[in-house]
């Protein structure tokens, strides 16, 4: 699902995970977003899961915005949580 996010300040997605020499990179079509090196106190599986979660961030944000825009009129606490997550992702 590709959703326009023209008012976003972050680098547009999709982002991908690339591994090189045990370092992980979050990349997009024009280059690197971040280089991530596993901290010594975190196991490899947890670190790799975190990298993939970070790489999915633009798509997750876009999907959440669509859901809130389409169904956010419903009175559920989860929509308040979703709005708060969107605001956090946008630095508000």
C-alpha positions in Angstrom: 0.0 0.0 0.0 1.5 3.3 -1.1 0.0 6.4 0.5 1.1 9.9 -0.3 2.7 11.6 2.6 3.5 15.0 1.1 3.3 16.9 4.4 5.7 14.5 6.1 9.2 15.8 7.0 10.9 12.3 7.2 12.5 10.6 4.3 9.8 8.9 2.2 9.4 5.1 2.2 9.7 2.4 1.4 12.7 1.7 3.4 14.6 -1.6 3.2 17.0 -3.5 5.4 20.5 -4.1 4.0 23.2 -6.1 5.8 26.9 -5.8 5.1 29.7 -7.3 7.2 27.4 -7.8 10.2 26.3 -4.1 10.1 22.7 -3.3 9.3 21.5 -0.4 7.2 18.1 1.1 6.7 18.1 2.3 3.1 15.8 3.9 0.5 16.1 4.4 -3.2 18.6 7.3 -2.8 20.8 6.0 -0.1 21.2 5.2 3.6 18.8 6.3 6.3 20.8 4.8 9.2 23.6 2.4 10.0 22.7 0.3 13.0 25.2 -1.7 15.0 24.0 -4.2 17.6 24.5 -3.1 21.2 26.4 -5.6 23.4 23.5 -6.0 25.8 20.9 -7.0 23.1 20.6 -10.5 21.5 20.9 -10.7 17.8 17.3 -11.8 17.2 15.9 -8.8 19.1 18.3 -6.4 17.4 17.3 -7.7 13.9 13.6 -7.5 14.8 14.1 -3.9 15.8 15.9 -3.1 12.6 13.0 -4.5 10.5 10.5 -2.6 12.7 12.4 0.6 12.0 12.5 -0.1 8.3 8.7 -0.6 8.3 8.1 2.8 10.0 7.0 4.8 6.9 4.5 2.2 5.8 3.2 1.7 9.4 2.7 5.4 9.8 0.9 5.7 6.4 -1.4 2.7 7.2 -2.2 4.1 10.7 -3.1 7.5 9.2 -5.4 5.9 6.7 -7.2 3.9 9.4 -7.6 6.9 11.7 -8.8 9.1 8.8 -11.3 6.4 7.7 -12.5 5.0 11.1 -11.3 7.6 13.6 -14.7 9.0 14.1 -15.5 5.9 16.2 -15.2 6.4 20.0 -12.6 3.8 21.0 -9.6 4.5 23.2 -7.4 2.7 20.6 -8.0 5.6 18.2 -6.7 8.0 20.8 -3.6 5.8 21.1 -3.3 5.8 17.3 -3.5 9.6 17.1 -0.9 9.8 19.9 1.4 7.4 18.0 1.1 9.5 14.8 1.9 12.6 16.8 4.9 11.0 18.3 6.2 9.8 14.9 5.7 13.3 13.6 7.6 14.9 16.5 4.6 16.7 17.9 
